[in-house]
Amino acid sequence: MFTVPADISHVKPPCHGWRLIEDGLLPGERNMAIDEALLNSFNPVSSAPVLRLYGWSPPALSLGRFQKAGEVLELERCNASGTVIVRRITGGGVIYHAEELTYSIVCAPDQIPPATSVKDSFRVLTSFLLAFYRQLGLDSCYAVDAASEGICLGERTAFCFAGRESFDIVVNGRKIGGNAQRRLKNCIFQHGSIPLLNMARVGLSFLRDRSPELAEGAGCLAECGITIDRDRLQAQLIAAFEASFGVVLSPDHLSSREQAAAERLYSTKYTRKRWNLEGIDDENTA
């Protein structure tokens, strides 16, 4: 893992030109293949950083990188309902993706404002979300700033919305969305969700442990009174990103290399049960 040195006097200033890729609604297998293709194709020396925005259709469950599907999910229930199961290249717990706006970021550490540690980079990279929610008129803050006595941060949970990390974002006492990060040499990949509707209870219904309290801490925009349509929300998110990081987002699309990589990952990895259910990748390097 890359750690930003304490002395940042020689760190290059953040990159001001970013690529913006808006993919709309895609199946989960496609979304995960594109995310990984963007990461694998990224050159920390020569590539422009990327913000990708997308959604999920049909709804899907995503497993964290190290989860075993049979241990956390009721697979018979998933199969009977036709619910898609995919695996992320990031850690964390199960997420049910439906009625949400999802982002992914690919960049080098020196292309963003300085962070004092890997953990602190979550604060840096989620700062645009904090600004976005506040621009919507919501009283948002980091979980570490809202934690009351007895709340345990950083506890591993099978269901994403049952746990809180220090720099998860909280609105009205509830965790809104989730974020996860993956590091390669001098590359940062991060993605996360912005829930439009609260689908946590639906997602919980597919888990082995369906204790109702596991979904009680999850929130969404609609419950906060935000009912702006998806396109307007996306435009406001883009504006918050540019303002927070002092960058310009230029609309773009996958390069031919990225597209080819995504197609290969889709066919040889993300449509295969060995990867999605067991985490075994027979042909690719995750």
C-alpha positions in Angstrom: 0.0 0.0 0.0 1.1 3.5 -0.7 1.3 5.9 2.2 1.6 9.6 1.7 4.7 10.8 3.6 4.3 13.1 6.6 6.4 15.7 4.8 4.3 16.7 1.8 6.3 19.7 0.7 7.6 17.9 -2.4 4.2 16.2 -3.4 2.9 17.4 -6.7 -0.2 19.5 -6.7 -3.5 17.7 -7.5 -4.3 17.1 -11.1 -6.9 19.6 -12.4 -8.1 17.7 -15.5 -10.3 14.6 -14.9 -12.1 12.3 -17.2 -15.9 12.0 -16.5 -17.5 8.7 -17.7 -21.3 8.6 -17.3 -22.6 5.1 -18.0 -26.2 5.2 -17.0 -27.9 1.9 -15.8 -26.0 -1.3 -16.5 -26.1 -4.9 -15.3 -23.9 -5.6 -12.3 -21.5 -7.8 -14.2 -20.8 -5.0 -16.7 -20.4 -2.4 -13.9 -17.8 -4.4 -12.1 -15.9 -5.4 -15.3 -15.7 -1.7 -16.3 -14.5 -0.6 -12.8 -11.7 -3.2 -12.8 -10.8 -2.4 -16.5 -10.4 1.3 -15.6 -8.1 0.4 -12.7 -6.0 -2.1 -14.6 -5.6 0.3 -17.6 -4.6 3.2 -15.4 -1.0 4.5 -15.6 -0.2 6.6 -12.5 2.4 8.6 -14.5 0.6 9.3 -17.7 -3.2 8.7 -17.2 -5.7 11.3 -16.4 -7.7 10.5 -13.2 -11.3 9.2 -13.7 -14.7 9.8 -12.1 -17.2 7.3 -13.3 -21.0 7.6 -12.5 -23.4 4.7 -13.1 -26.4 2.8 -11.8 -27.6 -0.8 -11.7 -30.3 -2.5 -13.8 -31.4 -5.1 -12.9 -30.8 -4.8 -9.2 -27.9 -6.9 -7.9 -26.2 -8.0 -4.8 -22.4 -7.3 -4.6 -20.2 -9.2 -2.3 -17.0 -7.8 -0.7 -13.7 -9.2 -2.2 -13.2 -11.7 0.7 -16.7 -12.8 1.4 -18.0 -16.3 0.6 -21.4 -16.3 -0.9 -22.6 -19.5 0.7 -21.6 -18.2 4.2 -23.5 -14.9 4.1 -26.3 -15.3 1.5 -29.3 -17.5 1.2 -28.4 -18.7 -2.3 -31.6 -20.6 -2.9 -33.6 -17.4 -2.2 -31.3 -15.4 -4.5 -31.7 -18.0 -7.3 -35.4 -18.3 -6.9 -35.8 -14.5 -7.3 -33.4 -14.3 -10.1 -31.2 -11.8 -8.2 -27.8 -11.3 -9.7 -24.8 -11.8 -7.4 -21.4 -10.1 -8.3 -18.2 -9.7 -6.5 -16.4 -6.4 -6.0 -12.6 -6.0 -6.1 -12.9 -4.0 -2.9 -13.6 -5.4 0.6 -16.5 -4.8 2.9 -19.9 -6.4 3.3 -22.9 -7.3 1.0 -24.7 -4.4 -0.7 -28.0 -4.6 -2.5 -27.7 -2.2 -5.5 -31.0 -0.7 -6.6 -32.3 2.9 -6.8 -28.9 4.4 -6.3 -26.3 6.6 -7.9 -22.9 4.9 -7.9 -19.5 6.5 -8.4 -16.0 5.1 -8.9 -12.7 7.0 -8.8 -9.4 5.9 -10.3 -6.4 8.1 -9.6 -2.8 8.3 -8.4 -2.1 9.5 -4.8 -0.5 12.7 -6.1 -3.5 13.6 -8.3 -5.7 14.4 -5.2 -5.2 16.6 -2.2 -2.6 15.2 0.2 -3.7 12.6 2.7 -1.6 11.7 5.8 -2.4 7.9 5.5 -4.4 5.4 3.6 -7.3 5.8 6.1 -7.1 9.6 5.7 -7.5 9.2 2.0 -11.1 8.0 2.6 -11.7 11.4 4.2 -10.1 13.2 1.2 -12.0 11.1 -1.4 -15.4 11.3 0.3 -15.2 15.1 0.9 -17.2 15.7 -2.3 -20.0 13.5 -1.0 -20.1 15.5 2.2 -20.3 18.7 0.1 -22.9 17.2 -2.1 -25.2 16.3 0.8 -24.8 19.7 2.4 -25.6 21.4 -0.9 -28.9 19.5 -0.8 -29.6 21.0 2.6 -28.8 17.9 4.6 -26.9 18.0 7.9 -24.2 15.5 6.9 -21.0 14.6 8.8 -18.5 11.8 9.1 -19.4 8.9 11.3 -16.3 9.6 13.5 -17.7 13.1 14.2 -21.2 11.8 15.1 -20.3 8.6 17.0 -21.9 8.4 20.4 -20.6 6.5 23.4 -20.8 2.8 22.8 -20.7 3.0 19.0 -18.0 0.8 17.5 -16.4 2.1 14.3 -14.6 -0.1 11.9 -16.2 -3.3 13.0 -16.5 -5.9 10.3 -20.0 -6.8 9.3 -21.5 -9.2 6.7 -24.0 -6.5 5.6 -22.4 -3.2 4.6 -25.1 -1.0 6.2 -24.8 -2.7 9.6 -21.3 -1.3 10.2 -19.7 2.1 10.1 -16.2 3.3 9.2 -14.7 6.5 10.5 -15.3 8.4 7.2 -18.7 6.9 6.3 -21.2 9.7 6.0 -24.1 10.1 8.4 -27.3 12.1 7.9 -29.9 12.3 10.7 -28.0 9.6 12.6 -28.1 7.1 9.7 -25.4 5.9 7.4 -26.1 7.0 3.9 -24.4 4.9 1.3 -21.1 3.0 1.6 -17.6 3.4 0.2 -14.7 1.0 -0.3 -11.2 1.3 -1.6 -8.6 -0.8 -3.3 -4.9 0.0 -3.7 -2.4 -1.1 -6.4 1.1 0.3 -6.7 0.7 4.1 -6.8 -3.0 3.7 -7.9 -6.2 4.3 -5.8 -9.5 2.9 -6.8 -12.6 3.8 -4.8 -16.3 3.3 -5.4 -19.4 4.0 -3.4 -23.2 4.3 -3.4 -25.6 7.2 -3.0 -29.0 5.6 -2.2 -32.0 7.4 -3.7 -34.4 5.0 -1.9 -33.8 2.8 1.1 -33.4 -0.7 -0.2 -31.5 -2.0 2.9 -34.3 -4.2 4.1 -34.7 -5.8 0.7 -31.0 -6.5 0.6 -31.1 -7.9 4.1 -33.8 -10.4 3.1 -31.2 -12.3 1.0 -28.8 -12.7 3.9 -28.6 -15.7 6.2 -28.7 -13.3 9.2 -31.8 -11.3 8.6 -31.9 -9.6 12.1 -34.0 -6.4 11.5 -31.7 -4.2 13.4 -29.0 -4.8 10.8 -30.9 -2.5 8.4 -32.0 0.1 10.9 -29.0 2.3 10.6 -29.3 2.8 6.8 -30.7 6.0 5.3 -31.4 7.4 1.9 -32.2 10.7 0.1 -35.9 10.1 -0.2 -36.2 9.7 3.6 -34.4 13.0 4.0 -37.0 14.7 1.7 -34.8 14.8 -1.4 -36.8 13.7 -4.4 -34.9 15.4 -7.2 -34.7 13.3 -10.4 -31.6 11.3 -11.0 -30.2 13.5 -13.8 -30.4 16.6 -11.7 -28.8 14.8 -8.7 -26.0 13.6 -11.0 -25.4 17.1 -12.3 -25.2 18.4 -8.7 -22.8 15.6 -7.7 -20.5 16.5 -10.6 -20.6 20.2 -9.5 -19.8 19.2 -5.9 -16.9 17.1 -7.1 -15.4 19.9 -9.2 -15.7 22.4 -6.4 -14.4 20.2 -3.7 -11.3 19.2 -5.6 -10.8 22.3 -7.7 -10.8 20.3 -10.9 -12.5 20.3 -14.3 -14.4 17.1 -15.3 -14.3 16.5 -19.1 -17.0 14.1 -20.5 -15.3 11.1 -22.0 -15.9 7.4 -22.8 -13.9 4.2 -22.4 -10.8 4.0 -24.6 -10.5 1.1 -27.0 -8.0 -0.5 -24.6 -10.4 0.0 -21.6 -13.3 -1.4 -23.6 -11.4 -4.5 -24.7 -10.3 -5.0 -21.1 -13.8 -4.7 -19.8 -15.2 -7.1 -22.4 -12.5 -9.7 -21.4 -13.2 -9.3 -17.7 -16.9 -9.5 -18.3 -16.7 -12.8 -20.2 -13.8 -14.5 -18.3 -14.5 -13.3 -14.8 -17.7 -11.4 -13.9 -20.1 -13.8 -15.6 -18.5 -16.8 -13.8 -19.8 -18.3 -10.6 -16.3 -19.3 -9.5 -15.4 -15.6 -9.1 -18.8 -14.2 -8.1 -19.6 -16.9 -5.5 -16.3 -18.2 -4.4 -13.8 -15.4 -5.2 -11.7 -17.7 -7.4 -10.4 -16.0 -10.5 -9.0 -18.6 -12.9 -7.8 -16.3 -15.7 -7.3 -12.8 -14.4 -5.3 -10.9 -11.8 -7.7 -9.1 -9.5 
